[in-house]
Amino acid sequence: MKTSTYLATFIAVLIGYLLLYSAYSLANESRESFSTEGYCILESEKVDPNYLDNYVKKLGFRPKRSVCKKIMRLIGSFQPDNWHYKFNRAFPGSAIKLSDNQIEMIKRAQRKHTPDVVK
């Protein structure tokens, strides 16, 4: 009799754990938001074109180049030279928040497109 009680408790705990893990995974997945501003930032930083194509699919459209130019001009007026997307924000006080994955892609793209300086 006790074995079946332990087994039922174990199964209940296991199901609870799986539900919590699923909720956590969904919450992390939903953190990645898609916006015109986010697309323009990622495009200007020259992240992987395949990622941008997938971003466009999730966003539902490809922002026009003229819109991105205006957005980047505006962001450039607020973003200090040494900002580097602190707190995943496009600029200080920005409501635009990039995911950790997007920040890592930007850093990789910056390393790839920054010429080595010969000393």
C-alpha distances in whole Angstrom, upper triangle without the diagonal:
4,5,6,7,9,10,11,13,15,16,17,19,20,22,23,25,26,27,29,31,32,33,35,36,38,39,41,42,44,46,48,51,54,57,61,61,58,60,63,62,60,63,66,64,64,60,59,61,58,56,58,58,54,55,58,55,53,56,57,61,63,65,68,70,72,69,68,71,71,68,68,72,70,67,70,71,68,67,68,69,66,64,61,59,57,54,54,57,60,62,62,61,60,57,57,54,54,50,50,50,53,55,54,56,59,59,59,61,63,63,64,67,68,71,71,74,76,77
4,5,5,6,9,10,11,12,14,15,16,18,20,21,22,24,26,27,28,30,32,33,34,36,37,39,40,42,44,46,49,52,55,59,59,56,58,61,60,58,61,64,61,62,58,57,59,56,54,57,57,53,53,56,54,51,54,56,59,61,63,67,68,70,67,66,69,69,66,66,69,68,65,67,69,66,64,65,66,63,61,59,56,55,51,52,55,58,60,59,58,58,55,55,52,51,48,47,48,51,52,51,53,56,56,56,59,61,61,62,65,66,69,69,71,73,74
4,5,5,6,9,10,10,12,14,15,16,18,20,21,22,24,26,27,28,30,31,33,34,36,37,39,40,42,44,47,50,54,57,58,55,56,59,58,56,59,61,59,59,56,55,56,53,51,54,54,51,51,54,52,49,52,54,57,59,61,65,66,69,66,64,67,68,64,64,68,66,63,66,68,65,63,64,65,62,59,57,55,53,50,50,53,56,59,58,57,56,54,54,50,50,46,45,45,49,50,49,51,54,54,54,57,59,58,59,62,64,66,66,69,71,72
4,5,5,6,9,10,10,12,14,15,16,18,20,21,22,24,25,27,28,30,31,33,34,36,37,39,41,43,46,48,52,55,56,53,54,58,57,55,58,60,58,58,55,54,55,52,50,53,53,49,50,52,50,47,50,52,55,57,59,63,65,67,64,62,66,66,63,63,66,65,62,65,67,64,62,63,64,62,59,57,54,53,50,49,52,55,58,58,56,55,53,52,49,48,45,45,45,48,49,49,50,53,54,53,56,58,58,59,62,63,66,66,69,71,73
4,5,5,6,9,10,11,12,14,15,16,18,20,21,23,24,26,27,29,30,32,33,35,36,37,39,42,44,47,51,54,55,52,53,57,56,54,57,59,57,58,54,53,55,52,50,52,52,49,49,52,49,47,49,51,55,57,58,62,64,66,63,61,65,65,61,62,65,63,60,63,65,62,60,62,63,60,57,55,52,51,48,48,51,54,56,56,54,53,51,51,48,47,44,43,44,47,48,48,50,52,53,53,55,57,57,58,61,63,65,66,68,71,72
4,5,5,6,9,10,10,12,14,15,16,18,20,21,22,24,26,27,28,30,31,33,34,36,38,40,43,46,49,53,53,50,52,55,54,52,55,57,55,56,52,51,53,50,48,50,51,47,47,50,48,45,48,50,53,55,57,61,62,64,61,60,63,63,60,60,63,62,59,61,63,60,58,59,60,57,55,53,50,49,45,46,48,52,54,54,52,52,49,49,46,45,42,41,41,45,46,45,47,50,50,50,53,55,55,56,59,60,63,63,65,67,69
4,5,5,6,9,10,10,12,14,15,16,18,20,21,22,24,26,27,28,30,31,33,34,36,39,41,44,48,51,52,49,50,53,52,50,53,56,54,54,50,49,51,48,46,48,48,45,45,48,46,43,46,48,51,53,55,59,60,63,60,58,61,62,58,59,62,60,58,60,62,59,57,59,59,57,54,52,49,48,45,45,48,51,53,53,52,51,48,48,45,44,40,40,40,43,45,44,45,49,49,49,51,53,53,54,57,58,61,61,64,66,68
4,5,5,6,9,10,11,12,14,15,16,18,20,21,23,24,26,27,29,30,31,33,35,37,40,43,46,50,50,47,49,52,51,49,52,55,53,53,50,49,50,47,45,48,47,44,44,47,44,42,45,46,50,52,54,57,59,61,58,57,60,60,57,57,61,59,56,59,61,58,56,58,59,56,53,51,48,47,44,44,47,50,52,52,51,49,47,46,43,43,39,39,39,43,44,43,45,48,49,49,51,53,53,54,57,58,61,62,64,67,68
4,5,5,6,8,10,10,12,14,15,16,18,20,21,22,24,26,27,29,30,32,33,36,38,41,45,48,49,46,48,51,50,48,51,53,51,52,48,48,49,46,44,47,47,43,43,46,44,41,44,46,49,51,53,56,58,60,57,55,59,59,55,56,59,57,54,57,59,56,54,55,57,54,51,49,46,45,42,42,44,47,50,49,48,47,45,45,41,41,38,37,38,41,42,42,44,46,47,47,50,51,52,53,55,57,60,60,63,65,66
4,5,5,6,9,10,10,12,14,15,16,18,20,21,22,24,26,27,28,30,32,34,37,40,43,47,47,44,46,49,48,46,49,51,49,50,46,45,47,44,42,44,45,41,41,44,42,40,42,44,48,49,51,55,56,58,56,54,57,57,54,54,57,56,53,55,57,54,52,54,55,52,49,47,44,43,40,40,43,46,48,48,47,46,44,43,40,39,36,35,35,39,40,39,41,44,44,44,47,49,49,50,53,54,57,57,60,62,63
4,5,5,6,8,10,10,12,14,15,16,18,20,21,22,24,26,27,28,30,33,35,38,42,45,46,43,44,48,46,45,47,50,48,48,45,44,45,42,40,43,43,39,39,42,40,37,40,42,45,47,49,53,54,57,54,52,55,56,52,53,56,55,52,54,56,54,52,53,54,52,49,47,44,43,40,39,42,45,48,48,47,45,43,42,39,38,35,34,34,38,39,39,40,43,44,44,46,48,48,49,52,53,56,57,60,62,63
4,5,5,6,9,10,11,12,14,15,17,18,20,21,23,24,26,27,29,31,34,37,40,44,44,42,43,47,45,44,47,49,48,48,44,44,45,42,40,42,42,39,39,41,39,36,39,41,44,46,48,52,53,55,52,51,54,54,51,51,55,53,50,53,55,52,50,52,53,51,48,46,43,42,38,38,41,44,46,46,44,43,41,40,37,37,34,34,34,37,39,38,40,43,43,43,46,48,48,49,52,53,56,57,60,62,63
4,5,5,6,9,10,11,12,14,15,16,18,20,21,22,24,26,27,30,32,36,39,43,43,40,42,45,44,42,45,47,45,46,42,42,44,41,38,41,41,37,38,40,39,36,38,40,44,45,47,51,52,54,51,49,53,53,49,50,53,51,48,51,53,50,48,49,50,48,45,43,40,39,36,36,38,41,44,43,42,41,39,39,35,35,32,31,32,35,36,36,38,40,41,41,44,45,46,47,49,51,54,54,57,59,60
4,5,5,6,9,10,10,12,14,15,16,18,20,21,22,24,26,28,31,34,37,41,41,38,40,43,42,40,43,45,43,44,40,39,41,38,36,38,39,35,35,38,36,34,36,38,42,43,45,49,50,52,50,48,51,51,48,48,52,50,47,50,52,49,47,49,49,47,44,42,39,38,35,35,37,40,43,43,42,41,38,38,34,34,30,30,30,33,34,34,35,38,39,39,41,43,44,44,47,49,52,52,55,57,59
4,5,5,6,9,10,10,12,14,15,16,18,20,21,22,25,27,29,32,36,39,40,37,38,42,41,39,42,45,43,43,39,39,40,37,35,37,37,33,34,36,34,31,34,36,39,41,43,47,49,51,48,46,50,50,46,47,50,49,46,49,51,48,46,48,49,47,44,41,39,38,35,34,37,39,42,42,41,40,37,36,33,33,29,29,29,32,34,34,35,38,39,39,41,43,44,45,47,49,52,52,55,58,59
4,5,5,6,9,10,11,12,14,15,16,18,20,21,23,26,28,31,34,38,38,36,37,41,39,38,41,43,42,42,39,38,40,37,34,37,37,33,33,36,34,31,34,36,39,41,42,46,48,50,47,45,48,48,45,45,49,47,44,47,49,46,44,46,47,45,42,40,37,36,32,32,34,37,40,40,38,37,35,34,31,31,28,28,28,31,33,33,34,37,38,38,40,42,43,44,46,48,51,52,54,57,58
4,5,5,6,9,10,10,12,14,15,16,18,20,21,24,26,30,33,37,37,34,36,39,37,36,39,41,39,40,36,36,38,35,32,35,35,32,32,35,33,30,32,35,38,40,41,45,46,48,45,43,47,47,43,44,47,45,42,45,47,44,42,44,45,42,39,37,34,33,30,30,33,36,38,38,37,36,33,33,30,29,25,25,26,29,30,30,32,34,35,35,38,39,40,41,43,45,48,48,51,54,55
4,5,5,6,9,10,10,12,14,15,16,18,20,22,25,28,31,35,35,32,34,37,36,34,37,40,38,38,34,34,35,32,30,32,33,29,29,32,30,27,30,32,35,37,39,43,44,46,43,42,45,45,42,42,46,44,41,44,46,43,42,43,44,42,39,37,34,33,30,29,32,35,37,38,37,35,33,32,29,28,24,24,24,27,29,29,30,33,34,34,36,38,39,39,42,44,47,47,50,53,54
4,5,5,6,9,10,11,12,14,15,16,19,21,23,26,30,33,34,31,33,36,35,34,36,39,38,38,34,34,35,32,30,32,32,28,28,31,29,26,29,30,34,36,37,41,43,45,42,40,44,44,40,41,44,43,40,43,45,42,41,43,44,42,38,36,33,33,29,28,31,34,36,37,35,34,31,30,27,27,24,24,24,27,29,29,30,33,34,34,36,39,39,40,42,44,47,48,51,54,55
4,5,5,6,9,10,10,12,14,15,17,20,22,25,28,32,32,30,31,35,33,32,35,37,36,36,33,33,34,32,29,31,32,28,28,31,29,26,28,31,34,35,37,40,42,44,41,39,42,42,39,39,43,41,38,41,43,40,38,40,41,39,36,34,31,30,26,26,28,31,34,34,32,31,29,28,25,25,22,22,22,25,27,27,29,31,32,33,35,37,37,38,41,42,45,46,49,52,53
4,5,5,6,9,10,11,12,14,16,18,21,24,27,31,31,28,29,33,31,30,33,35,33,34,30,30,32,29,26,29,29,26,26,29,27,24,27,29,32,34,35,39,40,42,39,37,41,41,37,38,41,40,37,39,41,39,37,38,39,37,34,32,29,28,25,24,27,30,33,33,32,31,28,27,24,23,20,19,20,23,24,24,26,28,29,30,32,34,34,35,38,39,43,43,46,49,50
4,5,5,6,9,10,10,12,14,16,19,22,25,29,29,26,28,31,30,29,32,34,33,33,29,29,30,27,25,27,27,23,23,26,24,21,24,26,29,31,33,37,38,40,37,36,39,39,36,37,40,39,36,39,41,38,37,39,40,38,34,32,29,29,26,24,27,29,32,33,32,30,27,26,23,22,19,20,19,22,24,24,25,28,29,30,32,34,35,35,38,39,43,44,46,49,51
4,5,5,6,9,10,10,12,15,17,20,24,27,28,25,27,30,29,28,31,33,32,33,29,29,31,28,25,27,28,24,23,26,24,21,23,26,29,31,32,36,37,39,36,34,38,38,34,35,38,37,34,37,39,36,35,37,38,36,33,31,28,27,24,23,25,28,30,31,29,28,25,24,21,21,18,19,19,22,24,24,26,28,29,30,32,34,35,36,38,39,43,44,46,50,51
4,5,5,6,9,10,11,14,16,20,23,27,26,24,25,29,27,26,29,31,30,31,27,27,29,27,24,26,27,23,22,25,24,21,23,26,29,30,31,35,36,38,35,33,36,36,33,33,37,35,32,35,37,34,32,34,35,33,30,28,25,24,21,20,23,25,28,28,27,26,23,22,19,19,15,16,17,19,21,21,23,25,26,27,29,31,32,33,35,36,40,41,43,46,48
4,5,5,6,9,10,12,15,18,21,25,25,22,23,27,26,24,27,29,28,28,25,24,26,24,21,23,24,20,20,23,21,18,21,23,26,28,29,33,34,36,33,31,35,35,32,32,35,34,31,34,36,33,32,34,35,33,29,27,24,24,21,20,22,25,28,28,28,26,23,22,19,18,14,15,14,17,19,19,21,23,24,25,27,29,30,31,33,34,38,39,42,45,46
4,5,5,6,9,11,13,16,19,23,23,21,22,25,25,23,26,29,28,28,25,24,26,23,20,22,22,19,18,21,19,16,18,21,24,26,27,31,32,34,31,30,33,33,30,31,34,33,30,33,35,33,31,34,35,33,30,27,24,24,21,20,22,24,27,28,27,25,22,20,18,17,14,15,15,17,20,20,21,24,25,26,27,29,31,32,33,35,39,40,43,46,48
4,5,5,6,9,12,15,18,22,22,19,21,24,23,22,26,28,27,28,24,25,26,24,21,22,23,20,19,21,21,17,19,21,24,26,27,30,32,33,30,29,32,32,28,29,32,31,28,31,33,30,29,31,32,31,27,25,22,22,18,17,19,22,24,25,23,22,19,18,15,15,12,14,15,16,18,19,21,23,24,25,27,28,30,31,33,34,38,39,42,45,46
4,5,5,8,11,14,17,21,21,17,19,23,21,20,23,25,24,25,21,22,23,22,18,20,21,18,17,20,20,16,18,21,24,25,25,29,30,32,29,27,30,30,27,27,31,29,26,29,31,28,27,29,30,28,25,22,19,19,16,15,17,20,22,23,22,21,18,17,14,13,9,10,11,13,15,16,17,19,21,22,23,25,26,28,29,31,34,35,38,41,43
4,5,6,9,12,15,19,19,16,17,21,20,18,21,24,23,23,20,20,21,19,16,17,18,15,14,17,16,13,15,18,21,22,23,27,28,30,27,25,29,29,26,26,30,29,26,29,31,29,27,29,30,29,26,23,20,21,18,16,18,20,23,24,24,21,19,17,14,13,10,11,11,13,15,16,16,19,21,21,22,25,26,27,28,30,34,35,38,41,43
4,5,7,10,13,17,17,15,17,20,19,18,21,24,23,24,21,21,22,20,17,18,19,15,14,16,16,12,13,16,19,21,21,25,27,29,25,24,27,27,24,25,28,27,24,27,29,27,26,29,30,29,25,23,20,20,18,15,17,19,22,23,22,19,16,15,13,12,10,12,13,13,16,18,18,20,22,23,24,26,28,28,30,31,35,37,39,43,45
4,6,10,12,16,16,13,15,18,17,16,20,22,21,22,19,20,21,20,17,17,19,16,14,17,17,14,14,18,20,21,21,25,26,28,24,23,26,26,22,23,26,24,22,25,27,24,23,25,26,25,22,20,16,17,14,12,13,15,18,19,18,16,13,12,9,9,7,9,10,11,13,15,16,17,19,21,22,23,25,26,27,29,33,34,37,40,42
4,7,10,13,13,10,12,15,14,13,16,18,18,19,16,17,18,17,13,14,15,13,10,13,14,11,11,15,17,17,18,22,23,25,22,20,23,23,20,20,24,22,20,23,25,23,21,24,25,24,21,19,15,16,14,11,13,14,17,19,19,16,13,11,9,7,5,9,9,9,11,13,13,15,17,18,19,21,23,24,25,26,30,32,34,38,40
4,7,10,11,8,10,13,13,13,15,18,18,19,17,18,18,17,14,13,15,13,10,12,13,9,9,13,14,15,15,19,20,22,19,17,21,21,17,18,22,20,18,21,23,21,21,24,25,24,21,19,16,17,15,12,13,13,17,19,17,14,12,9,8,7,8,11,12,10,13,15,15,16,19,20,20,22,24,25,25,27,31,33,36,39,41
4,7,8,6,7,11,11,11,13,16,16,17,15,16,16,15,12,11,12,11,7,9,10,7,6,9,11,11,12,15,17,19,16,14,18,18,15,16,20,19,17,20,22,21,20,24,25,25,21,20,17,19,17,14,14,13,17,19,19,15,13,10,10,9,10,14,13,11,14,16,15,15,19,20,19,21,24,24,24,26,30,33,35,39,41
4,5,5,6,9,10,11,12,14,15,17,16,17,17,17,14,12,14,13,9,9,12,9,7,10,10,10,9,13,14,16,12,11,15,15,12,13,17,16,14,18,20,19,18,22,23,24,21,19,16,19,18,14,13,12,15,18,17,13,11,8,10,10,12,16,15,13,15,18,17,16,20,21,20,21,24,25,24,26,30,32,35,38,41
4,5,5,6,9,10,10,12,14,15,15,17,16,17,15,12,13,14,10,9,12,11,8,10,9,8,6,9,11,12,9,8,11,11,9,11,14,13,13,16,18,17,18,21,22,23,21,20,17,20,19,16,15,13,15,18,18,14,13,10,12,12,15,18,17,14,16,19,17,16,20,21,19,21,24,24,23,25,29,32,34,37,40
4,5,5,6,9,10,11,12,14,14,17,16,18,15,13,15,16,12,12,15,14,11,14,13,11,9,11,12,12,9,7,10,10,7,8,11,10,9,12,14,14,14,17,19,20,17,16,14,17,16,13,11,9,12,15,15,11,10,7,10,10,13,16,16,13,14,17,16,14,18,20,18,18,22,22,21,23,26,29,31,35,37
4,5,5,6,9,10,11,12,12,14,14,15,12,10,13,13,9,11,14,12,10,13,13,12,10,13,13,15,12,10,13,13,10,10,14,13,11,14,16,15,14,18,19,19,16,15,12,15,15,11,10,8,12,15,15,12,11,7,8,7,10,13,13,9,11,14,13,11,15,17,15,16,20,20,19,21,25,28,30,33,35
4,5,5,6,9,10,11,10,12,11,13,10,7,10,11,7,8,11,11,9,11,10,8,8,10,11,13,11,8,12,13,10,11,14,15,13,15,18,18,17,20,20,21,19,17,15,18,18,14,14,11,15,18,19,15,14,11,12,10,12,15,14,10,12,15,13,12,15,16,14,16,19,19,18,21,24,27,29,33,35
4,5,5,6,9,10,11,13,12,15,13,10,12,14,11,11,14,14,12,14,12,10,8,9,8,10,8,5,8,10,7,7,11,12,10,12,15,15,14,18,18,19,17,16,14,18,18,15,14,11,14,17,18,15,15,11,13,12,15,17,16,12,14,16,14,12,16,17,14,15,19,19,17,19,23,26,28,31,34
4,5,5,6,9,9,12,13,15,13,11,14,15,12,13,17,16,14,17,15,13,11,13,12,13,12,8,10,11,9,7,11,11,9,10,14,13,12,15,15,16,14,12,11,14,15,12,11,8,11,15,16,13,13,10,11,9,12,14,14,10,10,13,11,9,12,14,12,12,16,16,15,17,20,23,25,29,31
4,6,5,6,6,9,10,12,9,8,11,12,10,11,15,14,13,16,15,12,12,14,13,15,14,10,13,15,12,11,14,15,13,14,17,17,15,17,17,18,15,13,12,15,16,12,13,10,14,17,19,16,16,12,12,9,11,13,11,8,9,11,8,7,11,12,9,11,14,14,13,16,19,22,24,28,30
4,5,5,6,9,8,11,10,7,10,12,10,11,15,15,14,16,14,11,10,11,10,13,12,9,11,13,12,10,14,15,14,14,18,18,16,19,18,19,18,16,15,19,20,16,16,13,16,20,21,18,19,15,15,13,15,16,15,11,13,14,11,9,13,13,10,12,15,14,13,16,19,22,24,28,31
4,5,8,11,11,14,13,11,14,16,14,15,18,19,17,19,17,14,12,13,10,12,12,8,9,12,10,8,11,13,11,11,15,16,14,16,15,17,15,14,14,17,19,16,15,12,14,18,20,17,18,15,16,14,16,17,16,13,13,15,12,9,12,13,10,10,14,14,11,13,17,20,22,25,28
4,6,9,11,14,12,11,15,16,14,16,19,19,18,21,19,16,15,16,14,16,16,12,13,15,13,11,14,15,13,13,16,17,14,16,14,15,14,11,12,15,17,14,14,12,14,18,20,18,19,15,15,13,15,15,14,11,10,11,9,6,9,10,7,7,10,10,9,11,14,17,19,23,26
4,7,8,11,10,9,12,14,13,15,18,19,18,20,18,15,15,16,14,17,17,13,14,17,16,13,16,18,16,16,20,20,18,19,18,18,17,15,15,19,20,17,18,15,18,22,24,21,22,18,18,15,16,17,15,12,12,12,9,8,10,10,6,8,11,9,8,11,14,17,20,23,26
4,6,9,7,7,11,12,11,13,16,16,16,19,18,15,16,17,16,19,18,15,16,19,17,15,19,20,18,18,22,22,19,21,19,19,18,15,15,18,19,16,17,15,18,22,24,21,21,17,16,13,14,14,11,9,10,10,6,6,9,8,5,8,11,10,10,13,16,19,22,25,28
4,5,5,7,9,10,11,13,15,16,16,18,18,15,17,18,17,21,20,17,19,22,20,18,22,23,21,22,25,25,23,24,23,23,22,18,18,21,22,19,20,18,22,25,27,24,24,20,19,16,15,15,12,10,12,11,8,9,11,9,8,11,13,11,12,15,18,20,24,27,30
4,5,5,6,9,10,10,13,14,15,16,15,12,14,16,15,19,19,16,18,21,19,18,22,23,22,22,26,26,24,26,25,25,24,21,20,24,24,21,22,20,23,27,28,25,25,21,20,17,17,18,15,13,15,15,11,12,15,13,11,14,16,14,14,17,20,23,26,29,32
4,5,5,6,9,10,11,13,14,15,15,13,16,18,18,21,21,18,21,24,22,21,25,26,24,25,29,29,27,29,28,28,26,23,22,25,25,22,23,22,25,29,30,26,26,22,21,18,17,18,14,13,16,15,12,14,16,14,13,17,18,16,17,20,23,25,29,32,35
4,5,5,6,9,10,11,12,14,14,13,15,17,17,21,20,17,20,22,20,19,23,24,22,23,27,26,24,26,26,25,23,20,19,22,22,18,19,18,22,25,26,23,22,18,17,14,13,14,11,10,13,13,9,11,14,13,12,15,17,16,17,20,23,25,29,32,35
4,5,5,6,9,10,10,12,11,9,11,13,14,17,16,13,16,19,17,16,20,21,19,21,24,24,22,25,24,25,23,20,19,22,22,18,19,17,21,24,25,22,21,17,17,14,14,16,13,11,14,14,11,12,15,15,13,16,18,17,17,20,23,26,29,32,35
4,5,5,6,9,10,10,10,9,12,14,15,18,17,16,19,21,19,19,23,24,22,24,27,27,26,29,28,29,26,24,22,25,25,21,22,21,24,28,28,25,24,20,20,17,17,19,16,14,17,18,14,15,19,18,16,19,21,19,20,23,26,29,32,35,38
4,5,5,6,9,10,11,10,13,16,17,21,19,18,21,23,21,21,25,25,23,25,29,28,26,29,29,29,27,24,22,25,24,20,21,20,24,27,28,24,23,19,18,16,15,17,14,13,16,17,14,16,19,18,17,20,22,21,21,25,28,30,33,37,40
4,5,5,6,8,9,9,11,14,15,18,16,15,18,20,17,18,21,22,20,22,25,25,23,26,26,27,24,21,19,22,21,17,18,17,21,24,24,20,19,15,15,12,13,15,13,11,14,15,13,14,18,17,16,19,22,21,21,24,27,30,33,36,39
4,5,5,6,5,5,8,11,13,16,15,13,17,19,17,18,21,22,21,23,26,25,25,28,28,29,26,24,22,25,24,20,20,19,22,26,26,22,20,17,17,15,16,19,16,14,18,19,16,17,21,20,19,21,24,23,23,26,29,32,35,38,41
4,5,5,7,8,12,15,17,20,18,17,21,22,20,21,25,25,24,26,29,29,28,31,31,32,29,27,24,27,26,22,23,22,25,28,28,24,22,19,19,17,17,20,17,16,20,21,18,19,23,22,21,24,26,25,25,29,32,34,37,41,44
4,5,8,10,12,16,18,21,18,17,21,22,20,21,25,24,23,26,28,27,26,30,30,30,27,25,22,25,24,20,20,20,24,26,26,22,20,17,16,15,15,18,16,14,18,19,17,19,22,22,21,24,26,26,26,29,32,35,38,41,44
4,6,8,9,13,15,18,15,14,18,19,17,18,22,21,20,23,25,25,24,28,29,29,26,24,21,24,23,19,19,18,22,24,23,20,17,15,15,14,15,18,17,15,18,20,18,19,22,23,21,24,27,26,26,29,32,35,37,41,43
4,7,10,13,16,18,16,16,20,20,18,20,24,23,23,26,28,28,27,31,32,32,29,28,25,28,27,23,23,22,25,28,27,23,21,18,19,18,19,22,20,18,22,23,21,22,25,26,24,26,29,28,28,31,34,37,40,43,46
4,6,9,12,14,13,13,17,17,16,18,21,21,21,24,26,26,26,30,30,31,29,27,25,28,27,23,23,21,24,27,27,23,21,18,20,19,20,23,21,19,22,24,21,21,25,25,23,25,28,27,26,29,32,36,38,42,44
4,6,9,12,10,10,14,15,14,16,18,19,19,21,24,24,24,27,28,29,27,25,23,26,26,22,22,19,23,26,26,22,21,18,19,18,19,22,20,18,20,22,19,19,23,23,20,22,26,24,23,26,29,32,35,38,41
4,6,8,7,7,10,11,11,12,15,16,16,18,20,21,21,25,25,27,25,23,21,25,25,21,20,17,20,23,23,20,19,16,18,17,19,22,21,18,20,22,20,19,22,23,20,22,25,24,23,26,29,32,34,38,40
4,5,5,6,9,10,11,12,14,16,17,18,20,22,22,25,26,28,26,25,23,27,27,24,22,19,22,25,25,22,21,19,21,20,23,25,24,21,23,25,22,21,24,25,22,23,26,25,23,26,28,32,34,37,40
4,5,5,6,9,10,10,12,14,15,16,18,20,20,23,23,25,24,23,22,26,27,23,22,18,21,24,25,21,22,19,21,20,23,25,24,20,22,24,21,19,22,23,20,20,24,23,20,23,25,29,31,34,37
4,5,5,6,9,10,11,13,14,15,17,19,20,23,23,26,24,24,23,26,28,25,22,19,20,24,24,21,22,19,22,22,25,27,26,23,24,26,24,21,25,26,22,23,26,25,23,25,27,31,32,36,38
4,5,5,6,9,10,11,12,14,16,17,18,21,22,25,23,22,21,24,25,22,20,16,18,21,21,18,18,16,19,19,22,25,24,21,22,24,22,20,24,25,22,22,26,26,23,25,28,32,33,37,39
4,5,5,6,8,10,10,12,14,15,16,19,19,22,20,19,18,21,22,19,17,14,16,19,20,16,17,14,17,16,19,22,21,17,18,21,19,17,20,21,18,19,22,22,20,22,25,28,30,33,36
4,5,5,6,9,10,10,12,15,15,18,18,21,19,19,19,22,24,21,19,15,16,19,20,18,19,16,19,19,22,24,24,20,20,23,21,18,21,22,19,19,23,22,19,21,24,27,28,32,34
4,6,5,6,9,10,11,13,14,17,18,21,20,20,19,22,23,21,18,15,15,18,19,16,17,15,18,19,23,25,25,21,21,24,23,20,23,25,22,21,25,25,23,24,27,30,31,34,36
4,5,5,6,8,10,11,12,15,17,19,17,17,16,19,20,17,14,11,12,15,16,13,14,12,15,15,19,21,22,18,18,21,20,17,20,22,20,19,23,24,21,23,26,29,30,34,36
4,5,5,6,9,10,10,13,14,16,14,15,14,17,19,16,14,10,11,14,16,13,15,13,15,15,18,20,21,17,17,19,18,15,18,20,17,16,20,21,18,19,22,25,26,30,32
4,6,5,6,9,10,13,14,17,15,16,16,19,21,19,16,12,12,15,16,14,17,15,18,18,22,24,24,20,20,23,21,18,20,23,20,19,22,23,20,21,23,26,27,31,32
4,5,5,7,9,12,14,17,15,16,15,18,19,18,14,11,10,13,13,11,14,13,16,17,21,23,24,20,20,23,22,19,21,24,22,20,24,25,23,23,26,29,29,33,35
4,5,5,6,10,11,14,11,13,12,14,16,14,11,7,7,10,11,9,12,10,13,14,18,19,20,17,16,19,19,16,18,21,19,17,21,22,20,21,24,26,27,31,32
4,5,5,8,9,12,11,12,12,15,17,16,13,10,8,11,13,12,15,14,16,16,20,21,22,19,17,20,20,16,18,20,18,16,20,21,19,18,21,24,24,28,29
4,6,8,10,13,12,15,15,16,19,18,14,11,9,11,13,12,15,15,17,19,22,24,25,22,20,23,23,19,21,24,22,20,23,25,22,22,25,27,27,30,31
4,6,10,12,10,13,12,13,15,15,11,9,6,7,9,9,13,13,15,16,20,21,23,20,18,22,22,18,20,23,22,20,23,25,23,22,25,27,28,31,32
4,7,8,6,9,9,11,13,13,10,7,5,7,10,10,13,12,14,15,18,19,20,18,15,18,19,15,16,20,18,16,19,22,20,19,22,24,24,28,29
4,5,5,9,10,11,14,14,12,10,8,8,12,12,16,16,16,17,20,20,22,19,17,19,20,17,17,20,19,16,19,22,20,18,21,23,22,26,26
4,6,8,11,12,15,15,14,12,10,12,15,15,19,18,18,18,21,20,22,19,16,18,19,15,15,18,17,14,16,19,17,15,18,19,19,22,23
4,6,9,9,13,14,13,12,10,11,15,16,19,18,17,17,19,18,20,18,15,17,18,15,13,17,17,13,15,18,17,15,18,19,18,22,22
4,6,6,10,10,9,9,7,8,12,12,15,14,14,14,16,16,18,16,12,15,16,13,12,16,16,13,16,19,18,16,20,21,21,25,25
4,6,9,9,9,8,9,11,14,13,16,14,13,12,14,13,14,12,9,11,12,9,9,12,13,10,12,15,15,14,18,19,20,23,24
4,6,5,5,6,7,9,11,10,12,10,9,8,10,10,12,10,7,10,12,9,10,13,14,12,15,17,17,17,21,22,23,27,28
4,5,6,8,8,8,11,11,13,12,10,10,12,11,14,13,9,12,14,12,12,16,17,15,17,20,20,20,23,24,25,28,29
4,5,9,9,9,10,10,11,11,8,9,10,9,13,12,10,13,15,14,14,17,19,18,20,22,23,23,26,27,28,32,32
4,7,9,10,11,10,10,8,5,5,7,7,10,9,7,10,12,11,12,15,16,16,18,20,21,21,25,26,27,31,32
4,5,7,8,6,7,6,5,6,9,11,13,11,9,13,14,13,14,17,17,17,19,22,21,22,25,27,28,32,33
4,7,9,6,8,6,7,7,11,13,14,11,10,14,14,12,13,17,16,15,18,20,19,20,23,25,27,30,32
4,6,5,9,8,9,11,14,15,18,15,13,16,17,14,16,19,18,17,20,22,21,21,24,26,27,31,32
4,6,9,10,11,13,16,17,20,18,15,19,20,17,18,22,22,20,23,25,24,24,27,29,29,33,33
4,7,9,10,13,16,18,21,19,17,21,22,20,21,24,24,23,26,28,27,27,30,32,33,36,37
4,5,7,10,14,16,18,16,15,19,20,17,19,22,22,21,24,26,25,26,29,31,32,36,37
4,6,10,13,15,18,16,15,19,20,18,20,23,23,23,26,28,27,28,31,33,35,38,40
4,7,10,13,15,12,12,16,16,15,17,20,20,20,23,24,24,25,28,31,32,36,37
4,7,9,12,10,10,13,14,13,15,18,18,18,21,23,23,24,28,29,31,35,36
4,7,8,6,7,10,11,10,12,15,15,16,18,20,20,21,25,27,29,33,34
4,5,5,6,9,10,11,12,14,15,17,19,20,21,22,26,28,30,33,35
4,5,5,6,9,10,11,12,14,15,17,18,20,21,24,26,28,31,33
4,5,5,6,9,10,11,12,14,16,17,18,20,23,25,27,31,33
4,5,5,6,9,10,10,12,14,15,16,18,22,23,26,29,31
4,5,5,6,9,10,10,12,14,15,16,20,21,24,27,29
4,5,5,6,9,10,11,12,14,15,19,20,22,26,27
4,5,5,6,9,10,10,12,14,17,19,22,25,28
4,5,5,6,9,10,10,12,15,17,20,23,26
4,5,5,6,9,10,10,14,15,18,21,23
4,5,5,6,9,10,13,14,17,20,23
4,5,5,6,8,12,14,17,20,23
4,5,5,6,9,12,14,18,20
4,6,5,8,9,12,15,18
4,6,8,10,13,16,19
4,6,9,12,15,18
4,6,9,12,15
4,6,9,12
4,6,9
4,6
4
